Amino acid sequence: MGKILILYDSETGHTAKMAEYVAKGAKKFPVEVRIKSVEEASKDDILWCDGVAVGSPTHLGVMSWKMKRFWDSLVDLWGTIDGKIGCAFSSSGGWGGGNEVACMSILTMLMNYGFLVFGVTDYTGEKFTLHYGAVSAGEPRSDEEIKACERLGERLAQWVLIYVDGKKEFLSELKKTKS
């Protein structure tokens, strides 16, 4: 069974709420899900998981220093966590606050460790996509924001099932979620 870690940093609780929605989406599929804050997570959690959704508040257009510090502390895992699947989500103080850029900073960091990263082309509302990850201005309240978080978790679970567990039948499930 695929193993998914939802790893997040949250100062106001907004990114933590997003993490809950991402986990809710992932749990729609037969995978094991752990949700951990960056303060409680360890190297063992990264070694345990097949896929990770990394969430951070947007700090000056990039991930938080706590999240960056966590990943910087894992440099001894270089080359050993290669090939895991990763995605990103971020909350910001307002629209235009840089949350897509923060997602890109997370994805870049994951790619440096060898993670296979993805975005999602689905629309969860009018003009509302999650190409670089799920984003929210403050706490996710709108249907579009909540659906984006859930869709990210769904897609992570699907990719883990397809690529890690070899369950090709989930390719058809992948196509269903696009409608």
C-alpha positions in Angstrom: 0.0 0.0 0.0 1.3 3.4 -1.0 2.4 5.8 1.8 1.8 9.5 1.7 3.1 12.2 4.0 1.4 15.6 4.2 4.2 17.8 5.6 3.4 21.4 6.4 4.4 24.5 8.2 1.7 26.8 9.5 1.9 29.9 11.7 -1.8 31.1 11.5 -3.4 27.7 11.0 -4.2 28.4 7.3 -1.7 26.0 5.8 -2.6 23.4 8.5 -6.2 23.6 7.3 -5.0 23.1 3.7 -3.0 20.1 4.8 -6.2 18.5 6.3 -8.0 19.0 2.9 -5.0 17.5 1.0 -5.1 14.5 3.3 -8.9 14.2 2.9 -8.4 14.0 -0.9 -5.6 11.4 -0.6 -7.7 9.2 1.7 -10.2 8.7 -1.0 -7.8 6.1 -2.4 -6.2 3.0 -0.8 -3.1 4.7 0.6 -1.7 5.2 4.1 -1.6 8.9 5.0 0.3 10.7 7.7 -0.1 14.4 8.4 2.9 16.1 10.2 3.9 19.6 10.9 7.5 20.5 10.1 8.2 20.7 13.8 7.2 17.1 14.5 8.4 15.5 11.3 11.7 13.6 11.1 14.0 12.1 8.5 12.3 8.8 9.1 9.0 10.2 7.8 10.7 11.1 4.5 12.2 7.7 4.3 8.8 6.1 5.1 6.8 7.9 2.4 6.4 7.1 -1.3 4.9 10.5 -1.9 4.9 13.9 -0.1 2.7 17.0 -0.3 4.7 19.9 1.1 2.8 22.9 2.3 4.2 26.2 3.6 3.0 29.7 4.2 4.3 32.1 1.6 7.3 34.1 3.1 8.5 36.8 0.7 7.5 34.7 -2.2 9.2 31.4 -1.1 8.7 28.6 1.4 9.1 29.4 5.1 12.5 29.3 6.7 11.3 26.4 8.9 10.5 24.3 5.9 13.8 25.2 4.2 15.7 24.3 7.4 14.0 20.9 7.6 15.0 20.0 4.1 18.5 21.4 4.5 18.9 19.1 7.5 18.3 16.1 5.3 21.3 16.5 3.0 22.6 13.1 4.2 19.6 11.5 2.4 20.9 12.9 -0.9 20.5 10.2 -3.5 18.6 7.8 -1.2 15.1 9.4 -1.6 15.4 9.8 -5.3 12.3 8.9 -7.3 9.7 9.6 -4.7 6.7 11.7 -5.8 6.1 15.3 -4.6 3.8 18.2 -4.9 3.2 21.6 -3.2 0.7 23.8 -1.6 0.9 27.3 0.0 -1.2 29.9 1.7 -0.5 33.7 1.5 -1.8 36.8 3.1 -3.7 37.7 -0.1 -4.1 37.0 -3.8 -0.9 38.1 -5.5 1.0 37.4 -2.4 3.4 35.0 -4.2 1.9 31.6 -3.2 2.5 30.1 -6.7 6.1 31.2 -6.5 6.3 29.7 -3.1 5.0 26.4 -4.6 7.7 26.6 -7.2 10.4 27.0 -4.5 9.1 23.9 -2.8 9.0 22.0 -6.2 12.5 23.1 -7.0 13.7 21.9 -3.6 12.0 18.6 -4.1 13.5 18.2 -7.6 17.0 18.8 -6.1 16.4 15.7 -3.9 15.3 13.7 -7.0 11.5 13.8 -6.4 9.2 13.5 -9.4 7.0 16.6 -9.0 3.8 17.5 -10.6 1.2 20.1 -11.0 -2.5 19.6 -11.8 -4.2 21.0 -14.9 -7.7 20.6 -13.6 -9.9 23.6 -12.9 -11.7 23.5 -9.5 -13.6 26.7 -10.2 -13.9 29.4 -12.8 -10.4 30.4 -13.7 -9.1 28.5 -10.7 -6.3 26.0 -11.3 -3.5 24.4 -9.4 -0.8 24.2 -12.0 2.0 24.7 -9.4 0.1 23.3 -6.4 -2.9 24.2 -4.4 -3.0 27.9 -3.3 -5.1 29.9 -0.9 -5.3 33.5 0.2 -5.6 33.0 4.0 -7.7 30.2 5.3 -9.2 28.0 2.5 -12.9 28.9 2.6 -14.2 29.0 -0.9 -15.2 25.8 -2.7 -12.5 26.4 -5.3 -9.7 26.5 -2.7 -11.0 23.5 -0.8 -11.5 21.5 -3.9 -8.0 22.4 -5.1 -6.5 21.1 -1.9 -8.5 17.9 -2.1 -7.7 17.4 -5.8 -3.9 17.8 -5.0 -4.2 15.0 -2.4 -6.3 12.8 -4.8 -3.7 13.3 -7.6 -0.8 12.5 -5.3 -2.5 9.3 -4.2 -3.2 8.3 -7.8 0.4 8.9 -8.9 1.7 6.9 -5.9 -0.7 4.0 -6.7 0.2 4.1 -10.4 4.0 4.5 -10.3 4.9 3.1 -6.9 2.3 0.3 -6.4 2.1 -0.4 -10.2 -1.7 -0.2 -10.1 -2.3 0.9 -13.7 -6.1 0.6 -13.2 -5.9 4.0 -11.5 -5.0 5.6 -14.8 -8.7 5.5 -15.6 -9.5 7.1 -12.2 -7.0 9.8 -13.0 -8.9 10.7 -16.1 -12.3 10.7 -14.2 -11.1 13.3 -11.8 -10.5 15.7 -14.7 -14.2 16.0 -15.4 
